[in-house]
């Protein structure tokens, strides 16, 4: 064999990026792999639209099975996304003994068990570096350089769209809706960017990282997620006055018998390394028991960076094919994965500090009434910001609590929201020290 043939299913943004990397860096890739790696077929429902790259018309087909069933194609690259047709095509490719590369974090998070088991059963290679962090080589790090460690903590800014929006709100004082529109206009967000801003995208990626860490699929549906759409410029400004930045964080901590796994807006100290990750950039902080803290930073989305990660997987598989290896190590990197399932701690058992913003009528005794409700629910106040500026007769009262239990905080918030003196809903942001 003198050539590695690649078939691409899905020729959208990432498909085009993958094709560009393979063609523009063909000489580098050939030298590093030891064989020529070329695209033999591309399947997409739209084969007429100009994508801005030169592709010979003979490469195109509308039928994905033309790619999967081609006996000369060694590696199938799935880039259509979603969990329906993508799953069907990947499973059919695996059943035919093809090696598969995908960037589909939603599919791996929600249907990973079936796909990982099929890859092992049929001896097919399955690689997915581009599914988390695009060009950030975090999956390779977990399966390779960090694999001798017990990972204690994962903190990640895993969604570039949300990070762009929060950066706009922090630096320009924009309201959420204004920042979203800017993100859409600049091409950083879909319209509407639901899965990005509600925490789902980051939760998919966190599930993939947890699955690699433990060698068994993480229960995506048990990962708590909360979005950024209720945040205001005032919340970000008050957080800054208290010494914090606000980020949408994916958080995982390894407890004694369970895992803390959650995605939500969080306040982190301004001197924390993640606090200065802005715009569309992603960063993943990992703490291993022997290696200590590691940080991985870069563009977490986009045509070029995601295409780069896809091609890296293609190259690794090509090297294995070149030396006659069938398949590869198990997709999650564990030869003997644990028998027990990953158990995620219920969110109501979380213990952390909280930012609370209460908008109340400017009357005597209001603060004592609020602090009384908090005290009755075992919540201590560490600092308070009370602004004298009235807005329609109301003033914001901002409090930072000592560590408290999530269930107690939620109970207290319900009681606060029933007070007649409050003129708006209580805002809660968890604090990560």
C-alpha positions in Angstrom: 0.0 0.0 0.0 1.5 3.3 -1.1 -1.5 5.6 -0.3 -3.9 6.1 2.6 -7.4 6.9 1.2 -9.7 9.1 3.3 -13.5 9.5 2.9 -15.2 12.5 4.4 -18.9 12.5 5.3 -20.1 16.0 5.8 -18.5 19.0 4.0 -19.5 21.9 6.2 -17.1 24.2 8.0 -15.1 21.4 9.7 -15.1 19.2 6.6 -13.7 22.1 4.5 -11.1 22.8 7.2 -10.0 19.1 7.2 -9.7 19.1 3.4 -7.7 22.3 3.5 -5.2 20.9 6.0 -4.8 17.7 4.1 -4.2 19.4 0.8 -2.2 22.5 1.8 0.1 20.6 4.2 0.2 17.4 2.1 4.0 17.4 1.9 4.4 17.7 5.7 1.8 15.0 6.3 3.4 12.6 3.8 6.8 13.1 5.3 5.6 12.5 8.9 3.3 9.6 8.0 5.6 7.9 5.5 2.8 7.6 3.0 0.6 9.9 0.9 -2.7 10.7 2.6 -5.4 11.8 0.1 -9.2 12.4 0.1 -10.8 9.9 -2.2 -14.5 10.8 -1.7 -16.6 13.4 0.0 -20.3 12.9 0.8 -22.7 15.8 1.4 -26.3 16.5 0.5 -25.2 19.8 -1.0 -22.5 19.2 -3.6 -23.1 22.4 -5.6 -22.4 25.3 -3.2 -18.9 26.8 -3.5 -17.1 26.3 -0.1 -14.1 28.5 -1.1 -11.8 25.5 -1.7 -10.9 23.8 -5.0 -12.3 20.3 -5.0 -12.5 18.1 -8.1 -16.2 17.3 -8.9 -15.4 13.6 -9.2 -14.8 13.4 -5.4 -18.4 14.3 -4.5 -21.3 12.1 -3.8 -24.7 12.7 -2.1 -24.7 9.2 -0.6 -22.7 8.5 2.5 -22.8 4.8 1.8 -20.8 5.4 -1.4 -17.9 6.4 1.0 -18.4 3.7 3.6 -18.7 0.9 1.1 -15.7 1.9 -1.0 -13.2 -0.9 -0.4 -10.2 1.4 -1.2 -11.1 3.9 1.6 -9.1 3.2 4.8 -10.4 5.9 7.1 -13.9 7.3 7.4 -14.2 10.9 8.8 -17.7 11.7 10.2 -18.3 15.5 10.3 -22.1 15.8 9.9 -22.8 16.1 13.6 -25.9 15.2 15.5 -26.9 11.8 17.0 -29.0 10.2 14.3 -27.5 9.8 10.8 -24.0 10.3 12.2 -24.5 7.3 14.6 -25.8 5.2 11.8 -22.9 5.9 9.5 -20.2 5.5 12.2 -21.7 2.1 13.2 -21.9 0.9 9.6 -18.3 2.0 9.0 -17.1 0.2 12.1 -19.0 -3.0 11.1 -17.1 -2.9 7.8 -13.8 -2.8 9.6 -13.1 0.8 8.7 -11.1 3.2 11.0 -13.3 6.2 12.0 -12.4 9.7 13.0 -15.1 12.0 14.3 -15.5 15.5 15.9 -19.0 14.6 17.2 -19.0 15.3 21.0 -22.8 15.1 21.3 -22.8 11.6 19.8 -19.9 10.4 22.0 -21.5 11.9 25.1 -25.0 10.5 24.5 -24.4 7.3 22.6 -20.7 6.6 23.4 -21.2 3.3 25.0 -22.7 1.6 21.9 -20.0 3.2 19.6 -17.0 2.4 21.8 -18.2 -1.2 22.3 -18.7 -1.6 18.5 -15.2 -0.3 17.8 -13.7 -2.9 20.2 -15.9 -5.7 18.9 -14.9 -5.2 15.3 -11.3 -4.1 15.9 -11.8 -0.8 14.3 -9.8 2.3 15.2 -11.9 5.2 16.6 -10.4 8.6 17.2 -12.0 11.9 18.3 -9.4 14.5 19.3 -11.5 17.3 17.7 -14.5 16.6 19.9 -13.2 18.6 22.8 -11.3 21.8 22.5 -10.8 21.6 18.7 -7.1 22.2 18.2 -6.2 21.8 21.9 -4.7 18.3 22.2 -6.4 17.5 25.4 -7.6 14.0 24.5 -4.2 13.0 23.4 -2.8 14.3 26.7 -5.2 12.4 28.8 -4.7 9.1 26.9 -0.9 9.7 26.6 1.2 12.1 28.6 -1.1 12.2 31.7 -2.1 8.6 31.6 0.0 7.5 34.5 -1.9 9.9 36.8 -5.0 9.9 38.8 -6.7 13.1 37.6 -8.1 14.9 40.7 -9.6 18.0 39.1 -10.8 19.2 35.7 -11.8 22.9 35.2 -12.6 23.9 31.7 -13.7 26.8 29.6 -15.0 24.5 26.9 -17.4 26.7 24.8 -15.9 29.5 22.8 -19.3 31.1 22.0 -20.2 31.6 25.7 -16.7 32.8 26.5 -16.9 35.4 23.7 -20.3 36.6 25.0 -19.1 36.9 28.6 -16.0 38.7 27.5 -18.1 41.2 25.6 -20.3 41.7 28.6 -17.3 42.2 30.9 -15.2 44.5 28.7 -17.9 46.6 27.0 -20.7 46.4 29.6 -23.1 44.9 27.0 -26.3 43.2 28.0 -26.5 39.5 27.2 -28.8 40.0 24.1 -26.4 42.6 22.7 -23.4 40.3 23.2 -25.2 37.4 21.6 -26.0 39.5 18.5 -22.3 40.5 18.2 -21.3 36.8 18.4 -23.8 35.9 15.6 -22.8 38.9 13.4 -19.1 37.9 13.7 -19.8 34.2 13.0 -18.9 32.9 16.5 -22.4 31.7 17.2 -25.4 30.1 15.6 -28.7 32.1 15.6 -29.9 31.2 18.2 -26.8 29.7 20.0 -29.0 27.5 22.3 -26.6 24.6 23.0 -23.7 26.9 23.4 -25.2 29.2 26.0 -27.3 26.8 28.0 -24.3 24.6 29.0 -25.2 21.6 26.9 -22.1 21.8 24.5 -19.7 22.1 27.5 -21.5 19.3 29.3 -21.0 17.0 26.2 -17.3 17.8 26.2 -17.0 17.2 30.0 -18.7 13.8 29.6 -16.1 12.8 26.9 -13.2 13.9 29.2 -14.7 11.9 32.1 -15.1 8.9 29.9 -11.5 8.9 28.9 -10.4 9.5 32.5 -12.3 6.5 33.9 -12.3 4.2 30.8 -16.1 3.9 30.9 -18.8 6.1 29.5 -20.0 9.0 31.8 -23.7 9.4 32.3 -24.2 12.7 30.4 -27.8 13.1 31.7 -26.5 13.3 35.3 -24.2 16.2 34.6 -25.8 19.4 36.0 -25.9 22.3 33.5 -27.0 25.9 33.7 -26.6 28.6 31.1 -25.4 32.2 31.0 -28.6 33.9 29.7 -29.7 35.3 33.1 -26.4 37.1 33.8 -26.4 40.9 33.6 -23.6 43.5 33.3 -24.2 44.4 36.9 -23.5 40.8 38.0 -20.2 40.8 36.2 -19.3 44.3 37.6 -20.2 43.3 41.1 -18.1 40.1 40.7 -15.2 42.2 39.6 -15.5 44.5 42.7 -15.4 41.4 44.9 -12.2 40.2 43.1 -13.7 37.7 40.6 -14.3 37.0 37.0 -17.4 35.2 35.7 -16.9 32.3 33.3 -19.0 29.4 32.1 -17.1 26.5 33.7 -17.1 22.8 33.2 -16.1 21.3 36.6 -15.2 17.8 37.6 -13.7 16.7 40.9 -12.9 13.2 42.0 -14.4 12.5 45.4 -14.0 9.3 47.5 -16.7 7.3 45.8 -18.4 9.7 43.4 -17.6 12.5 40.9 -18.6 16.1 41.1 -19.5 17.0 37.5 -21.3 20.2 36.6 -21.4 23.1 34.0 -22.6 26.5 35.1 -21.5 30.2 35.3 -18.9 30.5 38.1 -17.0 33.2 39.7 -13.2 32.6 39.8 -10.5 34.8 41.4 -9.1 37.4 39.0 -5.6 36.0 39.6 -6.7 32.4 38.6 -5.1 31.4 35.3 -8.6 30.7 33.7 -9.8 34.2 34.6 -7.7 35.7 31.8 -9.0 33.3 29.1 -11.1 35.6 26.9 -13.0 35.9 23.6 -13.4 32.6 21.7 -10.5 30.9 23.3 -10.9 27.7 25.4 -8.7 26.5 28.3 -8.6 23.3 30.3 -6.9 23.1 33.7 -6.1 19.6 34.9 -4.5 18.5 38.2 -2.9 15.0 38.3 -1.7 13.3 41.5 1.9 13.1 40.2 2.2 15.6 37.4 0.4 18.4 39.3 -1.4 21.3 37.5 -1.4 21.5 33.7 -3.1 24.0 31.5 -4.1 23.5 27.8 -5.1 26.7 25.9 -6.1 27.6 22.4 -8.9 28.1 19.9 -11.7 25.8 20.9 -13.6 25.9 17.7 -13.4 27.0 14.0 -12.6 25.6 10.6 -8.8 25.5 10.8 -8.2 24.5 14.5 -10.8 21.7 14.4 -9.6 20.6 11.0 -6.1 20.4 12.4 -7.2 18.0 15.2 -9.2 15.8 12.7 -6.1 15.5 10.5 -3.9 14.7 13.5 -6.2 11.7 14.2 -6.0 10.7 10.5 -2.2 10.8 10.6 -2.0 8.7 13.7 -4.3 6.1 12.2 -2.3 6.2 8.9 0.9 5.4 10.8 -0.7 2.3 12.3 -2.0 1.2 8.9 1.4 1.7 7.4 3.0 -0.7 9.8 0.2 -3.2 9.5 -1.6 -2.7 12.7 -5.3 -3.5 12.7 -7.4 -1.1 14.8 -5.7 0.5 17.8 -5.9 0.6 21.6 -9.4 0.8 23.0 -11.1 4.1 22.2 -11.0 5.3 25.8 -7.4 4.1 26.3 -8.1 1.5 29.0 -7.2 -2.1 28.3 -9.0 -3.2 31.5 -11.6 -0.6 32.3 -13.3 -0.6 35.7 -16.5 -2.7 36.2 -18.3 0.0 38.1 -20.2 2.8 36.6 -19.3 6.5 37.1 -21.4 7.8 39.9 -22.1 11.6 39.8 -22.8 13.4 43.0 -26.3 15.0 43.1 -26.1 18.7 42.6 -28.0 19.4 45.8 -25.1 17.9 47.8 -22.6 20.4 46.4 -20.8 22.5 49.0 -19.3 25.8 47.8 -19.5 29.6 48.3 -22.1 31.7 46.6 -22.7 35.1 45.1 -26.2 36.3 45.9 -27.8 39.5 44.4 -31.0 40.6 45.9 -32.9 43.6 44.6 -35.0 45.0 47.4 -37.0 48.1 48.4 -34.9 50.7 50.2 -36.3 50.3 53.7 -34.8 49.9 57.2 -34.3 46.4 58.3 -34.2 44.8 54.9 -30.6 43.5 55.2 -31.4 42.0 58.6 -34.4 40.2 57.2 -32.4 38.8 54.4 -29.5 37.7 56.6 -32.0 36.1 59.0 -33.4 33.8 56.2 -29.9 32.9 55.2 -28.8 32.2 58.8 -31.8 30.0 59.4 -30.6 27.9 56.4 -27.1 27.6 57.6 -25.7 30.2 55.2 -23.1 32.7 56.6 -22.3 36.0 54.9 -18.6 36.8 54.3 -19.0 40.2 52.6 -21.7 42.6 51.4 -22.0 45.3 48.8 -25.0 47.6 49.2 -25.3 50.3 46.7 -27.1 53.5 47.6 -28.3 54.1 44.0 -32.0 53.5 43.7 -33.6 52.1 40.6 -37.4 52.6 40.8 -37.1 52.7 44.6 -35.1 49.5 44.8 -31.4 48.9 45.6 -29.2 45.9 44.8 -27.7 44.1 47.8 -24.8 41.8 46.8 -23.5 39.1 49.2 -20.7 36.6 49.1 -21.4 33.6 51.4 -19.2 31.2 53.3 -19.3 27.7 52.1 -22.8 26.3 52.1 -24.8 23.4 50.8 -26.6 23.8 47.5 -29.9 22.5 48.8 -29.8 25.0 51.7 -29.1 27.9 49.3 -31.9 26.9 46.9 -34.3 26.7 49.8 -33.2 30.1 51.1 -33.6 31.6 47.6 -37.2 30.4 47.4 -37.9 32.0 50.7 -36.2 35.3 49.7 -38.1 35.4 46.4 -41.4 35.2 48.3 -40.6 38.4 50.3 -42.8 41.4 49.5 -39.7 43.7 49.8 -38.0 42.1 46.9 -38.6 43.6 43.5 -36.8 41.0 41.4 -35.6 37.4 41.4 -32.5 36.6 43.5 -29.4 35.9 41.3 -27.2 33.1 42.4 -23.7 32.4 41.0 -21.4 29.7 42.5 -17.9 30.6 43.5 -14.9 28.4 42.6 -11.8 29.3 44.6 
